[in-house]
Amino acid sequence: MVEHRAFNPLVEGSSPSRPTIPLNSPSSVVRSNQPGVHERLAAVVERHRQSRWRGPIHPASRSAYAAFIDGWDQHSPLVLDSGCGTGWSTARIAERYPDCTVLGVDQSAARLGRFRETELPNMRRVRARAEDFWRLLAADGIRPARHFLLYPNPWPKAAHLRRRWHGHPVFPRLLSLGGQLELRTNWGTYAEEFRLAAGICGTAAPPVVSFSVDSPLTPFERKYAESGHRLYRLCLNLEKGQ
């Protein structure tokens, strides 16, 4: 992960967890040297499930978190857009959930200023590491009503399993946040691994489904759909007892 320099924590967000290819470049399907689900997936996820990750939380993420909490009306349900890119997806989600506070979380400084719309009253963007923000929310017992992971970087090389969210040591903490989690990706293997990893952590997961989209939630979703990519979605109910 890239170390942060000083920044204003409450600004338009961008995402290192999304692909970094330009939106105007040709879109090719995900290619991997991995023929299917990673052979080490179960062992990696089980190791992370058995031991709590105690990696340091970046000071800038703490500042961003504190600034958000100070300004958030906690009577408004929280919806997370983790890895929000320029914040375009955050705006689309805020339109869908006008009675919620929709928070885009991302860390890339390079794309911070690319959001060109009028900010909706119910949306916020913070610059922070998603894995830090999730742990801070969990520590304070704050549970989002909904959580979107839209087209995270697939890290398709087999050697990069631990860079995928389900291969990262924060994964069990991500699931513990609760709410309704929706993952979208254009690599079916990523979605299937995420589903299997959730099951290893004790979360019942429905099948991954492919879908078509009329109103894209992200610029990448529009680009992938226009390029004829197959899109995949996994929806998890992370509320205990459900």
Short mmCIF file of the C-alpha atoms (twelve columns), coordinates in Angstrom:
data_MODEL
# 
_entry.id   MODEL 
# 
loop_
_atom_site.group_PDB 
_atom_site.id 
_atom_site.type_symbol 
_atom_site.label_atom_id 
_atom_site.label_alt_id 
_atom_site.label_comp_id 
_atom_site.label_asym_id 
_atom_site.label_seq_id 
_atom_site.Cartn_x 
_atom_site.Cartn_y 
_atom_site.Cartn_z 
_atom_site.pdbx_PDB_model_num 
ATOM 1   C CA . MET A 1   0.000   0.000   0.000   1 
ATOM 2   C CA . VAL A 2   1.177   3.512   -0.795  1 
ATOM 3   C CA . GLU A 3   2.012   5.694   2.163   1 
ATOM 4   C CA . HIS A 4   -0.005  8.902   2.427   1 
ATOM 5   C CA . ARG A 5   1.384   12.396  2.433   1 
ATOM 6   C CA . ALA A 6   -0.527  15.119  4.249   1 
ATOM 7   C CA . PHE A 7   -4.030  15.658  2.904   1 
ATOM 8   C CA . ASN A 8   -7.447  17.052  3.702   1 
ATOM 9   C CA . PRO A 9   -9.363  13.978  4.921   1 
ATOM 10  C CA . LEU A 10  -12.824 15.131  3.861   1 
ATOM 11  C CA . VAL A 11  -12.491 15.436  0.100   1 
ATOM 12  C CA . GLU A 12  -13.553 13.687  -3.067  1 
ATOM 13  C CA . GLY A 13  -12.234 10.132  -2.934  1 
ATOM 14  C CA . SER A 14  -10.437 7.776   -5.240  1 
ATOM 15  C CA . SER A 15  -9.434  4.191   -5.021  1 
ATOM 16  C CA . PRO A 16  -6.305  2.104   -5.094  1 
ATOM 17  C CA . SER A 17  -8.549  -0.953  -4.890  1 
ATOM 18  C CA . ARG A 18  -10.078 -0.251  -8.288  1 
ATOM 19  C CA . PRO A 19  -8.287  -0.785  -11.598 1 
ATOM 20  C CA . THR A 20  -6.056  2.097   -12.641 1 
ATOM 21  C CA . ILE A 21  -6.362  1.760   -16.423 1 
ATOM 22  C CA . PRO A 22  -7.657  4.905   -18.165 1 
ATOM 23  C CA . LEU A 23  -11.367 4.842   -18.886 1 
ATOM 24  C CA . ASN A 24  -10.785 5.789   -22.534 1 
ATOM 25  C CA . SER A 25  -8.421  2.881   -23.199 1 
ATOM 26  C CA . PRO A 26  -9.582  -0.411  -24.745 1 
ATOM 27  C CA . SER A 27  -11.021 -2.800  -22.184 1 
ATOM 28  C CA . SER A 28  -9.846  -6.402  -22.258 1 
ATOM 29  C CA . VAL A 29  -11.118 -9.267  -20.159 1 
ATOM 30  C CA . VAL A 30  -9.237  -10.235 -17.011 1 
ATOM 31  C CA . ARG A 31  -6.428  -12.676 -17.777 1 
ATOM 32  C CA . SER A 32  -4.851  -14.838 -15.096 1 
ATOM 33  C CA . ASN A 33  -2.317  -17.613 -14.766 1 
ATOM 34  C CA . GLN A 34  -4.726  -19.096 -12.238 1 
ATOM 35  C CA . PRO A 35  -6.996  -21.733 -13.834 1 
ATOM 36  C CA . GLY A 36  -9.724  -21.518 -11.187 1 
ATOM 37  C CA . VAL A 37  -10.154 -20.868 -7.477  1 
ATOM 38  C CA . HIS A 38  -6.721  -20.411 -5.898  1 
ATOM 39  C CA . GLU A 39  -5.404  -23.622 -4.399  1 
ATOM 40  C CA . ARG A 40  -4.233  -21.753 -1.287  1 
ATOM 41  C CA . LEU A 41  -7.450  -19.820 -0.696  1 
ATOM 42  C CA . ALA A 42  -8.810  -21.955 2.147   1 
ATOM 43  C CA . ALA A 43  -5.488  -22.052 4.011   1 
ATOM 44  C CA . VAL A 44  -4.962  -18.291 3.714   1 
ATOM 45  C CA . VAL A 45  -8.493  -17.385 4.806   1 
ATOM 46  C CA . GLU A 46  -8.427  -19.851 7.700   1 
ATOM 47  C CA . ARG A 47  -5.157  -18.392 8.947   1 
ATOM 48  C CA . HIS A 48  -6.667  -14.920 8.914   1 
ATOM 49  C CA . ARG A 49  -9.834  -16.162 10.596  1 
ATOM 50  C CA . GLN A 50  -7.863  -17.691 13.436  1 
ATOM 51  C CA . SER A 51  -5.792  -14.605 14.273  1 
ATOM 52  C CA . ARG A 52  -6.827  -10.954 14.495  1 
ATOM 53  C CA . TRP A 53  -4.831  -8.663  12.235  1 
ATOM 54  C CA . ARG A 54  -3.040  -5.952  14.207  1 
ATOM 55  C CA . GLY A 55  -1.351  -4.015  11.423  1 
ATOM 56  C CA . PRO A 56  -0.869  -0.311  12.174  1 
ATOM 57  C CA . ILE A 57  -3.623  2.117   11.246  1 
ATOM 58  C CA . HIS A 58  -2.276  5.042   9.275   1 
ATOM 59  C CA . PRO A 59  -2.575  8.383   11.123  1 
ATOM 60  C CA . ALA A 60  -4.210  10.000  8.096   1 
ATOM 61  C CA . SER A 61  -6.928  7.336   8.134   1 
ATOM 62  C CA . ARG A 62  -7.582  8.082   11.805  1 
ATOM 63  C CA . SER A 63  -7.907  11.786  11.007  1 
ATOM 64  C CA . ALA A 64  -10.314 11.123  8.160   1 
ATOM 65  C CA . TYR A 65  -12.377 8.822   10.346  1 
ATOM 66  C CA . ALA A 66  -12.557 11.318  13.214  1 
ATOM 67  C CA . ALA A 67  -13.584 14.120  10.843  1 
ATOM 68  C CA . PHE A 68  -16.367 12.002  9.375   1 
ATOM 69  C CA . ILE A 69  -17.697 10.861  12.756  1 
ATOM 70  C CA . ASP A 70  -17.754 14.440  14.027  1 
ATOM 71  C CA . GLY A 71  -20.007 15.521  11.164  1 
ATOM 72  C CA . TRP A 72  -22.214 12.455  10.767  1 
ATOM 73  C CA . ASP A 73  -25.812 12.465  11.977  1 
ATOM 74  C CA . GLN A 74  -25.927 8.952   13.380  1 
ATOM 75  C CA . HIS A 75  -29.703 8.838   13.049  1 
ATOM 76  C CA . SER A 76  -29.057 8.497   9.320   1 
ATOM 77  C CA . PRO A 77  -28.242 4.904   8.266   1 
ATOM 78  C CA . LEU A 78  -24.713 4.532   6.916   1 
ATOM 79  C CA . VAL A 79  -23.998 3.145   3.450   1 
ATOM 80  C CA . LEU A 80  -20.344 2.499   2.532   1 
ATOM 81  C CA . ASP A 81  -18.846 2.722   -0.933  1 
ATOM 82  C CA . SER A 82  -15.386 1.278   -0.314  1 
ATOM 83  C CA . GLY A 83  -12.898 1.993   -3.079  1 
ATOM 84  C CA . CYS A 84  -15.089 4.755   -4.459  1 
ATOM 85  C CA . GLY A 85  -12.843 5.873   -7.319  1 
ATOM 86  C CA . THR A 86  -13.558 9.499   -8.177  1 
ATOM 87  C CA . GLY A 87  -16.727 9.402   -6.086  1 
ATOM 88  C CA . TRP A 88  -19.022 9.006   -9.116  1 
ATOM 89  C CA . SER A 89  -20.348 5.739   -7.715  1 
ATOM 90  C CA . THR A 90  -20.920 7.376   -4.322  1 
ATOM 91  C CA . ALA A 91  -23.186 9.915   -6.002  1 
ATOM 92  C CA . ARG A 92  -25.140 7.211   -7.826  1 
ATOM 93  C CA . ILE A 93  -25.620 5.249   -4.594  1 
ATOM 94  C CA . ALA A 94  -26.656 8.429   -2.764  1 
ATOM 95  C CA . GLU A 95  -29.352 8.943   -5.390  1 
ATOM 96  C CA . ARG A 96  -30.657 5.444   -4.695  1 
ATOM 97  C CA . TYR A 97  -30.651 5.861   -0.907  1 
ATOM 98  C CA . PRO A 98  -31.661 9.483   -0.223  1 
ATOM 99  C CA . ASP A 99  -32.488 8.788   3.437   1 
ATOM 100 C CA . CYS A 100 -29.010 7.389   4.175   1 
ATOM 101 C CA . THR A 101 -25.567 8.897   4.572   1 
ATOM 102 C CA . VAL A 102 -23.506 7.440   1.739   1 
ATOM 103 C CA . LEU A 103 -19.783 7.488   2.441   1 
ATOM 104 C CA . GLY A 104 -17.151 6.927   -0.224  1 
ATOM 105 C CA . VAL A 105 -13.805 5.748   1.142   1 
ATOM 106 C CA . ASP A 106 -10.622 5.734   -0.894  1 
ATOM 107 C CA . GLN A 107 -6.955  6.651   -0.671  1 
ATOM 108 C CA . SER A 108 -5.530  7.648   -4.064  1 
ATOM 109 C CA . ALA A 109 -4.428  11.282  -4.230  1 
ATOM 110 C CA . ALA A 110 -4.041  11.173  -8.022  1 
ATOM 111 C CA . ARG A 111 -7.791  11.074  -8.659  1 
ATOM 112 C CA . LEU A 112 -9.042  13.170  -5.740  1 
ATOM 113 C CA . GLY A 113 -9.985  16.165  -7.843  1 
ATOM 114 C CA . ARG A 114 -11.735 14.375  -10.690 1 
ATOM 115 C CA . PHE A 115 -15.251 14.521  -9.300  1 
ATOM 116 C CA . ARG A 116 -17.076 17.231  -11.245 1 
ATOM 117 C CA . GLU A 117 -20.665 16.975  -10.019 1 
ATOM 118 C CA . THR A 118 -22.502 18.939  -7.371  1 
ATOM 119 C CA . GLU A 119 -22.179 16.963  -4.155  1 
ATOM 120 C CA . LEU A 120 -25.498 15.574  -2.962  1 
ATOM 121 C CA . PRO A 121 -26.580 16.493  0.582   1 
ATOM 122 C CA . ASN A 122 -26.444 12.885  1.785   1 
ATOM 123 C CA . MET A 123 -23.034 11.946  0.400   1 
ATOM 124 C CA . ARG A 124 -19.560 12.272  1.899   1 
ATOM 125 C CA . ARG A 125 -16.105 11.300  0.662   1 
ATOM 126 C CA . VAL A 126 -13.060 10.634  2.809   1 
ATOM 127 C CA . ARG A 127 -9.512  9.872   1.836   1 
ATOM 128 C CA . ALA A 128 -8.417  6.897   3.892   1 
ATOM 129 C CA . ARG A 129 -7.389  3.301   3.562   1 
ATOM 130 C CA . ALA A 130 -10.484 1.134   3.436   1 
ATOM 131 C CA . GLU A 131 -8.889  -1.543  5.623   1 
ATOM 132 C CA . ASP A 132 -8.160  1.098   8.281   1 
ATOM 133 C CA . PHE A 133 -11.616 2.618   8.084   1 
ATOM 134 C CA . TRP A 134 -13.316 -0.759  8.474   1 
ATOM 135 C CA . ARG A 135 -11.333 -1.540  11.627  1 
ATOM 136 C CA . LEU A 136 -12.112 1.862   13.114  1 
ATOM 137 C CA . LEU A 137 -15.826 1.392   12.440  1 
ATOM 138 C CA . ALA A 138 -15.716 -2.080  13.979  1 
ATOM 139 C CA . ALA A 139 -13.884 -0.816  17.070  1 
ATOM 140 C CA . ASP A 140 -16.646 1.752   17.638  1 
ATOM 141 C CA . GLY A 141 -19.427 -0.760  17.024  1 
ATOM 142 C CA . ILE A 142 -20.714 1.130   13.972  1 
ATOM 143 C CA . ARG A 143 -22.495 -1.148  11.531  1 
ATOM 144 C CA . PRO A 144 -23.330 0.095   8.034   1 
ATOM 145 C CA . ALA A 145 -26.751 -0.735  6.660   1 
ATOM 146 C CA . ARG A 146 -25.227 -1.453  3.260   1 
ATOM 147 C CA . HIS A 147 -21.706 -1.858  1.923   1 
ATOM 148 C CA . PHE A 148 -20.646 -1.755  -1.728  1 
ATOM 149 C CA . LEU A 149 -17.394 -3.185  -3.110  1 
ATOM 150 C CA . LEU A 150 -17.597 -2.200  -6.757  1 
ATOM 151 C CA . TYR A 151 -15.008 -3.603  -9.142  1 
ATOM 152 C CA . PRO A 152 -12.026 -3.888  -6.801  1 
ATOM 153 C CA . ASN A 153 -8.669  -4.465  -8.415  1 
ATOM 154 C CA . PRO A 154 -8.777  -8.213  -9.215  1 
ATOM 155 C CA . TRP A 155 -5.024  -8.793  -8.775  1 
ATOM 156 C CA . PRO A 156 -5.351  -11.747 -11.171 1 
ATOM 157 C CA . LYS A 157 -1.832  -13.170 -10.859 1 
ATOM 158 C CA . ALA A 158 -1.835  -16.246 -8.635  1 
ATOM 159 C CA . ALA A 159 1.038   -14.792 -6.597  1 
ATOM 160 C CA . HIS A 160 -1.189  -11.860 -5.616  1 
ATOM 161 C CA . LEU A 161 -3.920  -13.748 -3.766  1 
ATOM 162 C CA . ARG A 162 -3.226  -11.843 -0.536  1 
ATOM 163 C CA . ARG A 163 -3.811  -8.531  -2.324  1 
ATOM 164 C CA . ARG A 164 -7.433  -9.440  -3.061  1 
ATOM 165 C CA . TRP A 165 -9.855  -8.382  -0.326  1 
ATOM 166 C CA . HIS A 166 -10.789 -11.965 0.534   1 
ATOM 167 C CA . GLY A 167 -7.095  -12.884 0.777   1 
ATOM 168 C CA . HIS A 168 -6.245  -9.879  2.945   1 
ATOM 169 C CA . PRO A 169 -5.972  -10.283 6.741   1 
ATOM 170 C CA . VAL A 170 -8.702  -7.638  7.209   1 
ATOM 171 C CA . PHE A 171 -11.312 -9.871  5.551   1 
ATOM 172 C CA . PRO A 172 -12.854 -11.313 8.749   1 
ATOM 173 C CA . ARG A 173 -13.201 -7.764  10.115  1 
ATOM 174 C CA . LEU A 174 -14.868 -6.684  6.891   1 
ATOM 175 C CA . LEU A 175 -17.497 -9.372  7.331   1 
ATOM 176 C CA . SER A 176 -17.983 -8.463  10.998  1 
ATOM 177 C CA . LEU A 177 -19.195 -4.982  10.045  1 
ATOM 178 C CA . GLY A 178 -22.577 -6.456  9.183   1 
ATOM 179 C CA . GLY A 179 -25.185 -5.004  6.876   1 
ATOM 180 C CA . GLN A 180 -25.924 -6.007  3.319   1 
ATOM 181 C CA . LEU A 181 -22.694 -6.335  1.340   1 
ATOM 182 C CA . GLU A 182 -22.667 -6.244  -2.452  1 
ATOM 183 C CA . LEU A 183 -19.600 -7.146  -4.500  1 
ATOM 184 C CA . ARG A 184 -19.454 -6.516  -8.233  1 
ATOM 185 C CA . THR A 185 -16.621 -7.614  -10.513 1 
ATOM 186 C CA . ASN A 186 -15.884 -8.558  -14.108 1 
ATOM 187 C CA . TRP A 187 -13.807 -11.586 -13.042 1 
ATOM 188 C CA . GLY A 188 -15.955 -14.521 -12.015 1 
ATOM 189 C CA . THR A 189 -13.104 -16.208 -10.141 1 
ATOM 190 C CA . TYR A 190 -12.783 -13.202 -7.829  1 
ATOM 191 C CA . ALA A 191 -16.469 -13.354 -6.916  1 
ATOM 192 C CA . GLU A 192 -16.383 -17.112 -6.391  1 
ATOM 193 C CA . GLU A 193 -13.297 -16.875 -4.176  1 
ATOM 194 C CA . PHE A 194 -14.978 -14.122 -2.164  1 
ATOM 195 C CA . ARG A 195 -18.045 -16.341 -1.730  1 
ATOM 196 C CA . LEU A 196 -15.966 -19.320 -0.597  1 
ATOM 197 C CA . ALA A 197 -13.906 -17.152 1.766   1 
ATOM 198 C CA . ALA A 198 -17.082 -15.835 3.375   1 
ATOM 199 C CA . GLY A 199 -18.230 -19.397 3.918   1 
ATOM 200 C CA . ILE A 200 -14.940 -20.314 5.591   1 
ATOM 201 C CA . CYS A 201 -15.554 -17.402 7.962   1 
ATOM 202 C CA . GLY A 202 -19.035 -18.703 8.810   1 
ATOM 203 C CA . THR A 203 -21.138 -16.522 6.520   1 
ATOM 204 C CA . ALA A 204 -23.756 -18.247 4.411   1 
ATOM 205 C CA . ALA A 205 -23.278 -17.081 0.847   1 
ATOM 206 C CA . PRO A 206 -25.688 -17.477 -2.074  1 
ATOM 207 C CA . PRO A 207 -24.379 -18.312 -5.532  1 
ATOM 208 C CA . VAL A 208 -22.568 -15.722 -7.594  1 
ATOM 209 C CA . VAL A 209 -24.834 -14.425 -10.353 1 
ATOM 210 C CA . SER A 210 -24.066 -12.789 -13.678 1 
ATOM 211 C CA . PHE A 211 -26.124 -9.740  -14.552 1 
ATOM 212 C CA . SER A 212 -26.668 -7.058  -17.136 1 
ATOM 213 C CA . VAL A 213 -26.805 -3.395  -16.248 1 
ATOM 214 C CA . ASP A 214 -28.960 -0.545  -17.550 1 
ATOM 215 C CA . SER A 215 -27.858 2.129   -15.069 1 
ATOM 216 C CA . PRO A 216 -24.162 1.619   -14.274 1 
ATOM 217 C CA . LEU A 217 -22.986 2.386   -10.750 1 
ATOM 218 C CA . THR A 218 -19.398 3.123   -11.799 1 
ATOM 219 C CA . PRO A 219 -17.608 4.352   -14.929 1 
ATOM 220 C CA . PHE A 220 -15.784 1.015   -15.053 1 
ATOM 221 C CA . GLU A 221 -19.087 -0.857  -14.940 1 
ATOM 222 C CA . ARG A 222 -20.266 1.141   -17.961 1 
ATOM 223 C CA . LYS A 223 -16.982 0.516   -19.782 1 
ATOM 224 C CA . TYR A 224 -16.995 -3.215  -19.070 1 
ATOM 225 C CA . ALA A 225 -20.632 -3.557  -20.123 1 
ATOM 226 C CA . GLU A 226 -20.037 -1.646  -23.359 1 
ATOM 227 C CA . SER A 227 -17.016 -3.869  -24.057 1 
ATOM 228 C CA . GLY A 228 -19.156 -6.984  -23.731 1 
ATOM 229 C CA . HIS A 229 -17.637 -8.235  -20.496 1 
ATOM 230 C CA . ARG A 230 -19.633 -10.592 -18.340 1 
ATOM 231 C CA . LEU A 231 -20.422 -8.936  -15.007 1 
ATOM 232 C CA . TYR A 232 -20.791 -10.775 -11.704 1 
ATOM 233 C CA . ARG A 233 -22.506 -9.915  -8.442  1 
ATOM 234 C CA . LEU A 234 -22.427 -11.455 -4.979  1 
ATOM 235 C CA . CYS A 235 -24.797 -10.217 -2.265  1 
ATOM 236 C CA . LEU A 236 -24.209 -11.196 1.367   1 
ATOM 237 C CA . ASN A 237 -26.489 -10.685 4.333   1 
ATOM 238 C CA . LEU A 238 -24.018 -10.092 7.159   1 
ATOM 239 C CA . GLU A 239 -26.592 -9.535  9.897   1 
ATOM 240 C CA . LYS A 240 -26.223 -12.117 12.652  1 
ATOM 241 C CA . GLY A 241 -29.082 -14.550 12.939  1 
ATOM 242 C CA . GLN A 242 -30.226 -13.918 9.384   1 
# 
